[in-house]
Amino acid sequence: MAHILAAMGANVFAVAVVGFTIVIGRVTDEVILPGLSGEGPAVSGRTVLSGMAALGIVGLVRGLSIMVRRWFNMMAVARTQRTWRQSLTDRYLDAPMSFHWERPAGQLLAHADADVEVATSMLMPLAFSVSVVALIVVSLISLLVVHPLFALVALVLFPTLAVLNRRFTKSIEAPAARAQAEVGRVSSIAHESLDGVLVVKTLGRQDQEVARFAEAAAALREERIAVGRLRANYSPVIYSLPNLGILALLLVGTWLFSQGAVTLGEMVRAMALFSILSLPMEILGFLFQMIPQSVVAQDRINKVLAVDPESTVVGGEVGSAIVDFVGLSFAYPTDGPQAPLVLENLSLHIDPGETVALVGSTGAGKSTLVALLAALMPPTEGQVLLGGVDVQDLGSEGTAAVVAPVFQETFLFADSVRQNLTLGRDIPEGELQRVLALVEAERFVSEMPQGIDTVVGERGVTLSGGQRQRLAIARGLLRRPKVLVLDDATSAVDPTIEAAILANLRAHGGRTLLVVAHRLATIRLADRVLFLEGGRIAAQGTHEELLAVPAYAALAQAYEKAGS
């Protein structure tokens, strides 16, 4: 609706501009020339007042049309930017994890920020350009009424402008695309440097990161200079054309006036039209300059929006906490030949309420198994079943209602402890305190300045690693999942506290517990231990039973030495 109102204001502006030239032409013939020449009857005061009133009314309409056009155009642009940013954010969150693995976060930020700004930049002068088109049409008719030769001058000028704009648009497309790609690279490097500032500082990589950013910024500068150079070559031509048109009109008009074919007022009217058209023509030229960059940015946005989202529709109901992996194989997606299988033909059954520990060396497939259980990615082959229902049929929301994974790398929002735990849900205070006690976090939270309402800073920077992990486990428990998955989620927690947490979870059971473990104390608490090796279950049983397996015994010995 705002776009329509802006276009209506633009069209009224075009009519008002032409109306102004008609009025100024008549005022010249009927008021100014008779008054200056002193010939003929004297100009009456009523005629003068009528001319002034006509100019005032046309000027008022013109001013109001500009206000309407600008107001509703700004509103339309702001709404379009909001819609695109919301759509991009929705797609980022709905897209499968493979989408995020393939794209750096900085590039995604550039899509939602710089690309949206550039894509909508052509909308700013768009309504004005509508008025320019309307103005050209109405002006041609007005010039044709005055004299066909005046219209002929315009008919030569406007197609010439269109041809030049077309040539410019084609020449700037490739440089504009490269410049927008460099914007994404600069954003990615900046995001990585800031996100990994602790690593950068502790490893003394400040100079290297600055140099890496400077190289990307220099590449962006060169691409933008290339775009600017094309604009610089184009702008003088596009800005000179209206003035050349005025010069041609002046020559033609002088000849027609000398022949008595037009009056001086009609000549003034035609000159005024071309003079007023100069600025709109420049704006139209600016629009043509912006179109290639806007199209490139829009294309980058559309590629993101075209990504198929994950299914969020709950396609089944899980009645029990039985977990089954059936003939499961998985390889991470690549652009080239298929990558090696991380998991291969793995089958596993976990009973409700059972505590299972996953043990294996780095790269054995433990975290991949957890990600498949949480439906973060589809298996290459086989199925993951929850209560007999395939997690792919459940959808991401349906799976999240049953499985609560907690990972080693925790994420806390720059908000209060309460908001990080509840994530906006209305949870009774008693429930919060009960869960905090289960994860051995009740004491340190109560000792914080504002208790549970203390703001923890971005990513929980004011907390220790172990404190962040305990809050992450509490957040998972508050979802009341049937299956709780701890993927090395207590790695930063003191072993004594870790043992207490796991004991609490088992004592207040009723849920299936799957733990990726590296500490013997945790492994011994499990009802069953699964030893993964090369993407397969090499052995399973209790910790004591598995000690008879040489590879497991060697790994357990390594864990014991690391913990001593």
Buried (B, 14 or more C-beta within 10 A) or exposed (E): EBBEBBBBBBBBBBBBBBBBBBBBBBBBBBBBBBEEEEEEEEBEEEBBEBBEEBBEBBBEBBEBBBEBBBBBBBBBBEBBBEEBBEBBEEBBEBBBBBBBEEBBBBBBBBBBBBBBEBBBBBBBBBBBBBBBBBBBEBBBEBBBEBBEBBBBBBBEBBEBBEEBBEEBBEBBBBBBBBBBBBBBBBBBBBBBBEEEEEEBEEEEBEEEBEEBBEEBBEBBEEBBEBBEEBBEEBBEBBBEBBEBBBEBBBEBBEEBBEEEBBBBBBBBBBBBBBBBBBEBBBBBBBBBBBBBBBBBBBEBBEEBEEBEBBBEEBEBEBEBBBBBBBEBBBBBEEEEEEEEBBBBBBEBEBEBBBBBBBBBBEEBBBBBBBBBBBBBBBBBBBBBBBBEBBBBBBBBEBBBBBBBBBBBEBEBBBBBBBBBBBEEEEBEEEBBBBBBBBBBBBEBBEEBEEEBEBBBEEBBEBBEBBBBBBBBBBBBBBBEBBBBBBBBBBBBBEEEBBBBBBEBBBEEEEBBBBBBBBBBBBBBBBBBBBBBBBBBBBBBBBBEEBEEBEBBEEBBEEBEEEEE
